[in-house]
Amino acid sequence: MVQDDETATTVPWRPTGPEELALVRESGWRAWPPRLPDQPICYPVLDEDYAIKIARDWNVPHSGVGYVTRFRVESAFLARYPVRRAGGRTILELWVPAGEPDEFNAHLVGPIEVVPEFR
């Protein structure tokens, strides 16, 4: 997790596949799409290396391509979501309930960016 104290934002990452990224692109790189019915949470991750591992080791085998996105969220807003440890010391996630994408998106600061891409 990177915190930018000057603007009070936090930088999480999100590994994603091509379908979700297409919806982000359609939003003008400003919003995450609603979750699918079988997806109860959206989980931005707090470590870039963890996001890379998921994109490379899970998204690529399942869809041929994996992307790591980076974005900024108001830090005060993110404080409502507890940090969940999904494994080792750096395997940290924020669990955003599926019913909150509009509210979550309203607290994004700037565009969602693709950092690495894996094929």
Secondary structure, DSSP 8 states (H G I E B T S, - for coil): -EEETTTTEEE-EEEE-HHHHHHHHHTTSS------TT--EE--BS-HHHHHHHIIIIIHHHHS-EEEEE--EEHHHHTTS-EEE-SSTT-EEE-EETT-HHHHHHTB-S--EEEEEE-
